[in-house]
Amino acid sequence: MKITYWADFACPYCYIGETRLLKAVKKLGMEDSIELQMKSYELNPDAPKECTGTTAERYAKRMKLGPKGAEYHVDRVSRLGRMEGLEMDYAKSRYTNTLDAHRLLKAAQLNGDKETTEKLINNLFDAYFAKGLELSDRDTLIKIGVESGLAKNDIINILESDKFTDEVRADEKEADEAEVYGVPFFIIGNKRLEGAVEENAFITAVNEAMKKEHNEDEIIFDEMDLDNVSHDETESVADDAHKNIADDNHEHGCSDGVCRL
């Protein structure tokens, strides 16, 4: 089964949401039977090539918050990430254009190397949220790409050209046609989940998709009690999480589990 999701490397909830999804897949014991496909989504295609301010300053401007409110919001996001086991210091992130990072992702995916792709995704998120690196910086991207398994010469050739830009734009066009207005956005079977929903919401969606795919009457829990959470409870978690995100009144920025243009 394939799970498709749109994300941006500068989106904190994309990092958190992907982590929760991976935990859900692992808890179900289905790492070998589920294919994850990340599709590119730039929250701001016009973002500058160099960082022009702090994360708190950007939040204050986009979400019309005071300095203290913005700092509190940024710290809250970092704490959510750390609760998932991520090394996240959102306050020191340096927001820049992410197109080149997405172009490297498309190169890894089209090479068909699952391990390299997974490493690249994780290393790009880690570089931005833990290390405070600019994802538009050429040297940074070369280092991350090589560490992830891409050939240095291939990376340089990509960065010195417009290779894989069309593939990024194709993902974004597909998102527009699918009415994806914020990220992360997951498609699991016929379920559409917007935002960094809880782990149990992913478990419910995966089981429903597998049940329909295999035409089975019973949900596939792999004989696990899922920490004593029943199927009815996980359905409630999924519905509540989606409702909370859908009711979010912020048109721009990141809030309540989702980032929007």
Solvent accessible surface area in square Angstrom, and as a share of the most:
residue,aa,sasa,rsa
1,M,44,0.20
2,K,98,0.42
3,I,0,0.00
4,T,19,0.11
5,Y,4,0.01
6,W,3,0.01
7,A,0,0.00
8,D,2,0.01
9,F,0,0.00
10,A,3,0.03
11,C,0,0.00
12,P,0,0.00
13,Y,4,0.01
14,C,0,0.00
15,Y,10,0.04
16,I,1,0.00
17,G,0,0.00
18,E,16,0.07
19,T,19,0.11
20,R,22,0.08
21,L,0,0.00
22,L,83,0.41
23,K,74,0.31
24,A,0,0.00
25,V,8,0.05
26,K,144,0.61
27,K,53,0.22
28,L,1,0.00
29,G,47,0.45
30,M,15,0.06
31,E,81,0.36
32,D,149,0.77
33,S,57,0.37
34,I,10,0.05
35,E,94,0.42
36,L,54,0.27
37,Q,53,0.24
38,M,2,0.01
39,K,25,0.11
40,S,0,0.00
41,Y,14,0.05
42,E,7,0.03
43,L,18,0.09
44,N,49,0.25
45,P,61,0.38
46,D,128,0.66
47,A,7,0.05
48,P,56,0.35
49,K,117,0.49
50,E,125,0.56
51,C,25,0.15
52,T,119,0.69
53,G,32,0.31
54,T,70,0.41
55,T,2,0.01
56,A,21,0.16
57,E,104,0.46
58,R,53,0.19
59,Y,6,0.02
60,A,24,0.19
61,K,174,0.74
62,R,92,0.34
63,M,18,0.08
64,K,186,0.79
65,L,59,0.29
66,G,42,0.40
67,P,105,0.66
68,K,163,0.69
69,G,32,0.31
70,A,1,0.00
71,E,91,0.41
72,Y,138,0.53
73,H,23,0.10
74,V,2,0.01
75,D,67,0.34
76,R,82,0.30
77,V,0,0.00
78,S,5,0.03
79,R,99,0.36
80,L,39,0.19
81,G,0,0.00
82,R,114,0.42
83,M,152,0.68
84,E,28,0.13
85,G,69,0.66
86,L,25,0.12
87,E,129,0.58
88,M,4,0.02
89,D,60,0.31
90,Y,1,0.00
91,A,60,0.46
92,K,96,0.41
93,S,4,0.02
94,R,104,0.38
95,Y,30,0.12
96,T,2,0.01
97,N,16,0.08
98,T,7,0.04
99,L,33,0.16
100,D,19,0.10
101,A,0,0.00
102,H,0,0.00
103,R,9,0.03
104,L,0,0.00
105,L,0,0.00
106,K,13,0.06
107,A,3,0.03
108,A,0,0.00
109,Q,43,0.19
110,L,112,0.56
111,N,105,0.54
112,G,65,0.63
113,D,62,0.32
114,K,126,0.53
115,E,108,0.48
116,T,10,0.06
117,T,16,0.10
118,E,92,0.41
119,K,93,0.39
120,L,0,0.00
121,I,11,0.06
122,N,79,0.40
123,N,38,0.19
124,L,0,0.00
125,F,0,0.00
126,D,30,0.15
127,A,3,0.02
128,Y,1,0.00
129,F,0,0.00
130,A,6,0.05
131,K,118,0.50
132,G,10,0.09
133,L,67,0.34
134,E,31,0.14
135,L,0,0.00
136,S,15,0.10
137,D,58,0.30
138,R,103,0.38
139,D,99,0.51
140,T,19,0.11
141,L,0,0.00
142,I,17,0.09
143,K,126,0.54
144,I,9,0.05
145,G,0,0.00
146,V,69,0.40
147,E,101,0.45
148,S,2,0.01
149,G,53,0.51
150,L,16,0.08
151,A,55,0.42
152,K,116,0.49
153,N,110,0.56
154,D,77,0.40
155,I,0,0.00
156,I,39,0.20
157,N,75,0.39
158,I,10,0.05
159,L,26,0.13
160,E,120,0.54
161,S,45,0.29
162,D,109,0.57
163,K,104,0.44
164,F,50,0.21
165,T,28,0.16
166,D,114,0.59
167,E,61,0.27
168,V,0,0.00
169,R,92,0.34
170,A,57,0.44
171,D,12,0.06
172,E,33,0.15
173,K,132,0.56
174,E,72,0.32
175,A,1,0.01
176,D,98,0.51
177,E,122,0.55
178,A,26,0.21
179,E,105,0.47
180,V,5,0.03
181,Y,133,0.51
182,G,0,0.00
183,V,0,0.00
184,P,1,0.00
185,F,10,0.04
186,F,0,0.00
187,I,48,0.24
188,I,1,0.00
189,G,44,0.42
190,N,114,0.59
191,K,60,0.26
192,R,106,0.39
193,L,6,0.03
194,E,20,0.09
195,G,0,0.00
196,A,9,0.07
197,V,2,0.01
198,E,84,0.38
199,E,38,0.17
200,N,35,0.18
201,A,0,0.00
202,F,0,0.00
203,I,0,0.00
204,T,3,0.01
205,A,1,0.01
206,V,0,0.00
207,N,0,0.00
208,E,29,0.13
209,A,9,0.07
210,M,14,0.06
211,K,53,0.22
212,K,122,0.52
213,E,98,0.44
214,H,91,0.41
215,N,142,0.73
216,E,72,0.32
217,D,142,0.73
218,E,138,0.62
219,I,38,0.19
220,I,48,0.24
221,F,41,0.17
222,D,84,0.43
223,E,183,0.82
224,M,72,0.32
225,D,92,0.48
226,L,4,0.02
227,D,103,0.54
228,N,130,0.66
229,V,36,0.21
230,S,54,0.35
231,H,47,0.21
232,D,105,0.54
233,E,89,0.40
234,T,1,0.00
235,E,61,0.27
236,S,56,0.36
237,V,45,0.26
238,A,6,0.04
239,D,87,0.45
240,D,78,0.40
241,A,15,0.12
242,H,68,0.30
243,K,126,0.53
244,N,98,0.50
245,I,9,0.04
246,A,61,0.47
247,D,83,0.43
248,D,22,0.11
249,N,142,0.73
250,H,69,0.31
251,E,134,0.60
252,H,95,0.42
253,G,12,0.12
254,C,8,0.05
255,S,6,0.04
256,D,70,0.36
257,G,10,0.09
258,V,1,0.00
259,C,0,0.00
260,R,39,0.14
261,L,92,0.46
